[in-house]
């Protein structure tokens, strides 16, 4: 039998400088919905942490002014899409006056055609938040009393069951109609973990169904709040996963004893690619406090690309997040309705003192709109998917470099007993399987063949699908980073650096709290799952890492 490698000394890992993480998550204060200022962080607060929402003071008067325009158009029997006419290919069909309210109800019932498992509650809450905020900003002409009911659904935790498949990105009609069903006391909803008929869920929450007037049914189904709300959630998580990727990369840097020269600001300034200086500054901030950044501590003059170009790849992910954020903000804070209602003068305003004009008359227009269409958001979500895939591929390759003694200078496969043990070699296959799934999910969805409804609805974006697949990608990427973290922690144990940077020390300590060093071969899949959930998924760890990297660039 081959003699085992001699035991390595225990690494000296000093405690990092104190990092005070955010306190345990608490329900944030109320989020004010004014149609203008909703952020990704606000969406996450409502969707993930149950924050209450309130309408800004100006919202209900704004809705009343717009509803007066709708009522005026109905009274004058002006041909108006979706209000006094049918929808889609039936837009040339004039609806009888007495049918308008019933048409609203039929619109909701006829479009609740989504299928599959219910979307997770946070996604439904995010979509509701986006829709209420879109309505609060104006343009829909909805009956003012319906919006407070949507607010009550959020605050009373009545969550309509919305099946996961149904939107093609030209409004989320088939899915948001399931929200509309609950609004009118039909459909199904979750309340306190129990799935109930919509009417019963409302009753238990002390709420009453809404009666729909002209246009209301179409408004409840309209716009793209599912793509926007779910998009907000995935952007929030993607930004956090990027911070985790930076921290795990820094841990690998320590175990590999990587050269930090490529992170030098002078080097990056010679070709300032988007995001790379920010990523490099964050990596250096994480490595601060250790000895790796010293000019003589790198083992090699030139490392593999997966380490040497981490700032370039992670910087590209920063840039993709910026692009996605710019595309998402108008979706969270704009009117995605068709048609849109443009109120004129305030019917309650006094006569103009300069002209003597009496403004008591209802003025305004209802115009056809393409604001429901989301090509920029769909493209941005596709771009983010590709950037996440690049980040994933780099993680798997770094992990493989740690296993190779010719490159890492460490025992083969990170086993202290050498070649007669498998060590982490089989885990590299899991890493590659995760990359394969992430790559598959990164296929663009915004370029799919278009669907035409009688030659009218002849383009779509699949933006909601673009957001939904990102949720799965982010789970897989976090699992992949957990694979790298488990291997990198072992590499640090074997390399025994004199001092770790603050970020790597934090991650190493968190990993070792749950997972002991690998001695003889043992199953590692459960270790990876624990690290993914309880280290990389920990609010405390995430907050501490954000504190280390915020302001680095």
TAWOJO-V179457 format. One record per run of one state. SS is the DSSP state (~ for helix, > for strand, _ for the rest). FROM is the first residue (numbers start at 1). TO is the last residue. If there is no record, write none. Layout:
BEGIN
ss={SS	SS}
from={FROM	FROM}
to={TO	TO}
END
This chain:
BEGIN
ss={_	>	_	~	_	>	_	~	_	>	_	~	_	>	_	~	_	>	_	~	_	~	_	>	_	>	_	>	_	~	_	>	_	>	~	_	~	_	~	_	~	_	~	_	~	_	~	_	~	_	>	_	>	_	>	_	~	_	~	_	~	_	~	_	~	_	~	_	~	_	~	_	~	_}
from={1	31	34	40	50	53	56	57	77	85	86	88	91	94	95	97	112	115	119	121	137	144	156	159	161	163	166	170	171	173	184	188	192	194	198	205	216	222	225	257	261	264	265	270	276	288	305	309	310	333	340	344	364	368	373	374	375	404	405	409	412	415	418	421	425	442	463	496	502	515	525	535	539	550}
to={30	33	39	49	52	55	56	76	84	85	87	90	93	94	96	111	114	118	120	136	143	155	158	160	162	165	169	170	172	183	187	191	193	197	204	215	221	224	256	260	263	264	269	275	287	304	308	309	332	339	343	363	367	372	373	374	403	404	408	411	414	417	420	424	441	462	495	501	514	524	534	538	549	553}
END
